[in-house]
Amino acid sequence: MKRLFATALAVLTLTLPARSADREMTRTDLRRLAARIVPAGKDAPGWAADIAAALELNGIRRSRSNVCSVMAVIGQESTFTANPQVEGLGRMAEQQIEAKLAALPVLPGAAAAGVELFLATRPSPEKSYLAMIRTAKTERDLDLVYRNLTFFLFRQYASTRLLNAAAVARRIDAANPVSTLGSMQVSAAFAIAEVEKEKNRRLGLGAIWKLRDELYTRRGGVAYGTRMLLGYRADYPSRLFVFADYNAGRYASRNAAFQHMAATLSKVDLALDGDLMLYEGGEPRPEASATEKALRRLKLMDDETLRADLLREKAYAFRDTETYRRVAEAYRQKTGKPPPYAMLPQIRLKSPKIRNHMSTEIFARAVMRRHERCMTPE
C-alpha cells in the first residue's frame, strides 16, 4: 500500500505521560504480544505485521501503549476479522436502506410506485436488490449491493458520468448504509477526508469505492483505523478518553467536559455529547445549538467571538480560544474546583449492527479493559 501520510505524527499522539513500562516495542516484541492477544486461528503474525506497518505509515511510535490501543480497538470492533460477518445484517439494514434511497436525486422518477417495490423487482424479480440486501452476511456484501444499485440507477435514469462529480459522489456515499467498516470500523467519511486532504482534491465515486475496498482489507483497515485512533494530539489523562473519541469523534471527550462547565454556569441541562454545534453532512449549520445558546446567555464574550471559537471545536486549538479560557475560569470561580479537561460523552449508540444497549461510555470502558489486559506483563 502506497504511503498516504507524509507528515510524521509522533508528536501529535502523545496522549499519555511517558512511562517506563510504555517502552518502544521491537517487531519481535509485537509478534510475541500478538500471539497472546489475537485469538487462535486468526493469524497473529499477520496482524502483528500490519499493526507495525500502520504505526510506521502514520509516523506513530511503536510503544506498547500505542500497540495495545490498536489491538484493543480491533478486538472490540471485530475480534480480529478484516470483514466481519453480522448476523441478520441485511434484514436489519433493510428499512434504513429504503429511507436513504428515497432521498437520492434520481430515485423518485425511477420508482414512482415506491422504493420497496422498486427494490423487489429490479434488476429482475428473480434476482432483486431486496433479495440481495436480505441475504447479505458481511458489511462488504451490503456495500456492494448498494454500489450495484447506485450504478444501475444512474445508468438507467441519469448518466454514470455524474458519479465522478464530487458533490454527487459525496451525497451518494453519505447514503451508503455501511458508514463504518473493516476490522476497526473506520468511519468512511474520515478516510475519504484524509485522502482528499492528501491529494488536495475531492474524490469521485470510483475513487471512493476503491478506498472502501482498501478498508475491507486487513492492512488497509488497520492503517486508517490507527490514523483515526492515534493520529491527533489530545493530551488526555487516560487512554479511556481516546477510546471514547474514537467512537464519538475527535475531541468529543474534551468538548463533553466543556459542555458540563457551560451547563453548570448557565444552569441549563445540556446533552454532554461532545458536539458544541449543530451539523449537517459534516458541516456546521447556521442556527445555534443548545450549547451555543447557553453560552450566549452567560455573556462572557460577544456572539461573534463565541461563534468563531466554537467553529474550532474539532481541533486541539479550541482549548486556546478566548471562549474556552473564559468558561474554564468562570467555572473555577463559581465552583472552587479545577475545570475538568475530559469527560466521557453520554451518547446512546443506534445502528442496525447493534443488537444490545450500547453507548460511547460502554464502548470506551470495554476497550479500556482490553487495553489494560494487553499492557499487563506476561
Number of C-alpha atoms within 10 A of each C-alpha: 9 5 8 14 16 10 9 14 21 18 13 16 19 19 19 15 10 11 8 6 12 16 13 16 18 13 14 11 13 24 20 15 23 23 17 13 18 20 13 9 6 13 14 21 17 14 24 23 15 18 27 22 17 23 24 18 22 22 20 23 22 23 18 21 23 25 26 24 26 24 28 26 28 26 20 18 19 18 17 24 19 22 22 19 15 16 13 15 21 24 17 18 19 16 13 15 21 17 13 15 23 16 13 15 14 17 19 14 10 16 15 10 10 14 18 18 13 20 21 17 15 17 16 11 14 10 12 15 22 23 17 18 23 16 15 22 19 18 22 20 18 23 21 18 16 23 16 13 17 20 14 16 20 18 14 11 12 16 13 15 10 15 20 17 14 15 14 16 20 20 15 20 20 16 18 21 20 23 17 18 25 32 27 33 26 27 21 22 16 17 21 20 16 17 18 14 12 12 11 10 11 19 21 18 22 12 15 22 18 10 17 24 17 17 29 23 16 20 22 21 27 30 26 26 28 26 25 20 23 25 21 20 19 23 19 19 13 13 22 23 27 31 29 28 23 24 22 23 20 24 27 28 30 28 26 25 22 26 28 24 24 24 20 15 18 17 10 15 14 17 17 22 21 27 22 24 19 16 13 7 10 9 10 14 12 10 11 15 15 18 24 19 14 20 23 17 11 14 10 14 16 12 15 8 12 19 17 12 18 20 14 15 22 17 14 16 12 19 18 11 16 15 20 21 14 13 21 21 14 18 22 15 12 11 12 10 9 11 19 15 17 23 23 26 29 19 17 12 16 12 11 17 15 12 10 8 9 14 17 21 22 17 19 24 17 16 25 24 13 19 25 14 13 21 17 8 7 8
